[in-house]
Amino acid sequence: MDQSILHKYARDLLLGFGLAMVIVFILFSQGSAYTSRMLVEAACYAVIALGLNIQWGYAGLFNIGIMGFIAAGAFMTMLVSFPVNDAFWNGSGPGLLVRPIVTLVIGVGIILALKKMPSLPQWLRTLLIVIVVATTYLLVTTGIEPAAKAIEDEAGFIGGFGLPVFVGWTFAGIVAGLIAWFVGKICLGLRTDYLAIATLGIAQIIKTFLKNADWLTNGTLTVSPLPWPVPKPVDGNFTEARSIYLALIAFLVLIIYLLLERAYHAPWGRMMRAIRDNEPAASSMGKDVNKRRLEIFILGSVIMGIGGAMLITFTGLFDPSGFIDLNHTFLIWVMVILGGTGNNRGAIIGAILVYIIWVMSEPMALWLFDLVRDYGKVWFGWIAPDDLDSRALQMRVFVIGLTITLVLRFAPEGMLPERIRQD
């Protein structure tokens, strides 16, 4: 291999080798079943991190509502791929849902028609849209209430459509993209902090809706087991099944990475970076800044939705209460920032490394606490608190904080900073 290429990618190779050694250590210390589960989840987080990386790294869009897009994608894959609930389809629920669904479709159609009528004054068009939105909302919620009560009494919840898992993942991306379009159309023309507030708000709205819509999501009672796109473990052989799942996710990560790299080095990617680095200059060159930002915001959210669907499919359990900002927003930001904003390889390596630190901090803390307990008693006669082991889980936040501090101290731009090619 050319020495210049080796020099150019020396840091990438060194980090990759170091990460591989860490994984080998975990494999021998924790076993293959534990390691394969950890790597599958880390790969799913890598997909989500790639979605955030193109939003923040390519376009500078500050999205702190990642949890909402993950939850929306998880819900859609559950709805599409979970087995059919015959009790729902044989009851009165489907008939009662027709009215609110038709009302919603008509309302959306009227709103789109009003937006396509430039002859109306702007103030009048806005007023009419607000009236239609309010009216549609009231009519839909009024129609949903009796349907929801009947469904919960007769069937518990509506169940799923029993379609293949890949179809569920596809719909997960579509719905996440639609949510991003709605938020982006309102906020991307405003200051960056408005987008942050809007995404944070929409994430909480999505979680609250999914948690309380028992007729649709089974609420806090959860839904399981979710089907897999590959054979599930048989007779306790978790390693083989998880390895197949890992191979599938790794392949999809590779495909997404290659597509994003191609887009990054294409004229579209250069244009996005120009908008990020100097918006007035890009706008003066005739670029539609808001349209391009909306494109990349939707694309990143689609990838997040798919990543959330992959993750929830693997865990096999849909629990609306399980989506929390610490795990599904803050942790993703840490992965992207430490990996290297704007660098897709950095996002992948950062996601895997940070997730390994996140899950391994507890067993490592337990091991350390055992040493402190044993040697403290032998050397100093110290009696450890009874709840010492329960504090191991809390070490996660401390270790992640320490990791952030060390990386940003010695690598302020992340482990693999963005490389701007002079085209």
N, C-alpha and C positions, 0 to 999 in steps of 0.2 A: 504494500500500500504506500502511496505517496507520503513522504514525510510531512509535507505541508498539511495534508488532510489529517494525519495523526495528531499534529500539533493543534489544528483547529478544533478537533473533537476530543482532545485529551481530557478535558474536564467531564464531558459526557461519558466517556469510557470509564473514567475513574469512579464517578458516582454510580454508574451502572454496576461496576464490579463490586464496589462497596455494598451496594444494596443487595446484590446477589449473595454476598457473604453473610449479611444479616439474615436473609431468608433461610440460608442453609443452617445457620445457628439455631433459628427458631424451629426448623424442621427436626433437628436432632434433639432439641430440648423439650419441645411441646408435642411432637408427633405429627404424622402426616394429615390426620383428619383435621386437627386444629389449624395447621398451616394452610391447607387447601381452602378451608372456610374463610380464613383471614384474607387470602389472596383474591378470592372471588369478590368479597366485599370491597377490598381495596381497588380492584379493577372497575367495579361499578362506580365508586367514588371518582376514579380517574375520568370516566366519561362525563360525570357532572362537572368536574374541574375543567375539562376542555370547553364545556359550554360557557362557564364563567370566564375562562381565559380569553375567549374571542370577544366577549362583551367588554371586559375591562381592559384586556391587553391590546386588542385591535382598535377599539373605539372609545375607551375611557368611560364606559357606562357603569354607573355605580348601582349595582343591583344587590340589595340586602334582603330580598324576598325569595331567595333560592328555595327555601323550605316549601313555599307555596307551589312552585312549579314541580318540585319532587312529589309533593302530595297529590297534585292533580294528575301527574303521570301514573303514580301508583294506583290511584282510584280507577283510572280508565282501564288499566290492564286487568284489575280485579273485575270490573264490570263486564269487560269483553270476554275474558277467558275463563271466569269461574263457571262451574256447571250450572245448567238451567235449573231454576227453582219451579217445579211443576205446580206447587201450591199457589204460587203467585199467578201463573198463567191460567190456572183453572178457577181463580177467584174473580172478584169484581174489580180488582185493582187496575188491570189494563184498560178497561172501559172508562173508569173514572179519570185516568191520566190523559185520555184523548183530548179533553177540553182544554186543560192548561197548556198542553203541548201545541195544539193548534193556535191558541191565543198567543203563545210566545213566538211562533213562526210568523204569524200575521204582524205582530208588533215589530219584529226585526225587519220584515219586509217594508213596512211603512217608513221606518227610520232610514233604511237604505234609499228608499225612493225620495224622501225629503232631502237627503244629502246630495242627490243627483239633480236637484232643481235649482240651478244657479239664478234663475229668474226671480226667485223669492229674495227679499231683503235678508241680510244676514241675521238681524235681530229677530225677524219673524220666523226664519227657519230654525234658529236655536230655540225659540220659545215653543214651537210646535214639537220639536224633538223632545224637549223636557216633558211636555204634556203627555206625549205618547209613551215615553219611558215610564213615567209615574203610573199611567193608566194600565199599561201592560203588567207592571210589577204587581199592582193591587189585584188585577184579575187573575194572574197566575198563582199568586199566593193563596187567594181565596179558593181557587180550584184545587190546589195541591192539598189543602188541609183535610178534606174528607177522603181523598184518595190515600193519603199517608196513613190515616187512622185505619182504613179498611185493610191496607196492605200489612200493617203491623199486626192487626188482629188475626188475619187469615193465614199469612205466610211468614211473618217475621220481617223479611225484607225481600226485595225483588229478585235477588240472586244475580246470576250472570247470563251471558249469551252462549257460553260453551264453545267459543271460537278458538282457533289456535293462538298460542301465546304470542307469536310474532305479530299477529293482527292486533293484539292488545298493545304491544309495544309501539306499533305504528300509530294507533289512535292516541296513545299517551303523548307522543310527540306532537300530533296535530292539535290536541286540546291545549297543551302547554303553549304552543305557538299562537293559538287564538287568544288566549289570555294575555300573552305578551303583546299582541297586536292591539288589543283593547287598551292596555295600560300605556303602551308606547304612543298611540295616537293622541292620547290626552297629555302626556307628560314630556315627551322627548323634545318638544319645542320650547320647554321651560328650562330653568336652571337645573344643574345636576342634582342638587339636594331634593328637588321636588320628585325626581324619579326614585331616589332612595326612599323617601317617605311613602310614595305610592306603592312601591314593590313590597315594603314592609307591611303596609296596610292590607294589600291584596292577599299576602301570605296568611295573615291572621284571619281574614275573612274566609279563605278557602278551608283552613283548618277547622274553624268554628262550624262552618256549614257541614263539612264531612263528619264532624264529631256529633252533631245534633240531628242530622238527617237519618234517623234510624231506619226508615222505610227504604232508603236508598243504599246505605253503606253498612247497616247493622250497628252503627254507632260504636259505643264502647264495648259492645259484645264481641267485636272483631270478626273477621272472616278468614277461615282457613280450612283445609290446606289449599293453597293456590297451586295450580298446575305448573309444571316445568316444561320448557321447550326440549329438554333432553330427559332420558330415563332417570327417575328418582332413585335414591338409595334402596337397595334390596338386601334384606337379611343383615342390616347394620353395616353394609359396605359403603360407608360415607365417602371414603377417599376417592374411589373410582368415579362415583357419580359427580362429586364436586370437581374432580379434575376435568371431566368432560364439560361441565358447566364453565369452568375456568377457561378451557380452550376456546369455547364459543365466545365468551366475553372478550378474551384477549384478541381474537380475530376481529371482532367488531371495533374494539379500541384502535387496532391497527388501521382499519378501513377509515374510521373517522379521522384519525391522525393524518393519514395520507391526503384525504380530501381537504382538510383544513390547511395543511402545508401548501398544497397546490393553490388554494385560494389566497393564502398569505402572500405568495410570491407572484401572483397574477396582478394585472392592473387594478382589479377590484380591491385587493388587499393593500396595495400601495395607496389607493385613494382613501381607504379607511384610516390608514396611519396618518395621511396628510390631514384629514379632518380632525383626528385626535390631537395631532401636534400643533396645528395652526388652523383653527376653524375659520377665522376671517379670511385668510388667504385662500383656503379651499372654496369658500363661498364666493369669493370674488372671481374665481375661475369658472363659475357657472355650475358648481356641484350642488345638488339638492341634499343639503346636510341632513335635514330631518328624515328624508326618505331613506338615505343610506344607513342612518342610525337605526331606524325602524327595522330595516332588513337584518342587520346583525343582531339586534336585540331579539327578534323573533327566532333567528337561527340558533343563537345560544340557548334560548329557552326551550326550543324543540329538543336539543341535545340533553338538556337537564331533565326534561320530562321522560325521555327514553332511559336515561341513567337511573332515574327514580323507579321506573317500571322494572328495569333489570334487577335493581336491589331488592324491591319488595317481592318480586317473583322468587328470588333465591331464598329469602327468609321464609317464604310460604305463609306469611301472616300479614293481613291488612288491618292495621290498628290506627285510626285517625289520631288517637292520643299519643302515639309513638313518634310523631313528627315534632321535633323541638328545635328551636333556633340554634342551640349550642352544637348539636350534631349535624344539622342539615343546612346551616348557613355559615356560622362562625368557622366551623372546621373546614369547609370548602374554601373560604377566603384564606385561611392559613395555608392550605395546600398550594394555592395559586401564588400567593405572595412569596412563600419560602421557595417554591420551585423555580420561580422566575416569571414575572408578568410579561406576557407577550410571547413566551416561548412554549410551544406545545409539548416539547419533550420535557421541559421543566415542570409543566402542569402534571404530566403523567408521573414523573419521578417524585415530585412533591406530594402528589396524592398517595402514592404507595408508601413512601417513607413516613409521612405524617400519620397515616392510618395505622401503620405498624407501631409507631410510638404510642398512639392512642390506645390500642388494644393491649399492647404488651406492658404498659406502665403499671397495670394492676398486678399481674403475676410477678413482675420484677420488684414492685414495692412490697409484696407479701414475702418474697425471698429476703429482701433487705430487712424487713421488720423482724423476721425470724432470727436473722443473725444478731440484730440489735437486742432482741429479747433474750436470746441464749447467752451471748457474751456479756451483756449487761448484768445478768443474774450471776454469772460465774465470777466476773471480775469485780463488780461493785455491789452485788447484792440487790440490784435494782429490780423491782417488780413492775412489769409492763402493765398498762391499763387493759382492762378486759375488752375494750372496744378497739384495740389497736388494729386488728385485722380489717375491721369495717372501714377504717380510714384509707385503706389502700386504693379504693376506687376514686377517692377524692384527689389522689396524686396525679390523675390524668391532666387536670387543668394546670397544676403546677409544672409538670414535665413539659406540656405543650408551651406554656409561657416561657419556660427556660429555653426551649428549643428556638422559639421566635427570637428571643433576646440574643442568643449566640449566633444564629444565622445572620440576622440583620446587623449584628456588630461586625462580623467578619466578611459578610457578603451582602451589602445593603440592597443590591438589585436582585437578590435571590441566588440560589445555587447555580442556575443556568439562565443568565440574563438574556434578554432579547438581543438577537444579532440583526442589525440593520444592514442589509446587503445594498451596496451602492450599485443600483441598476443603471 
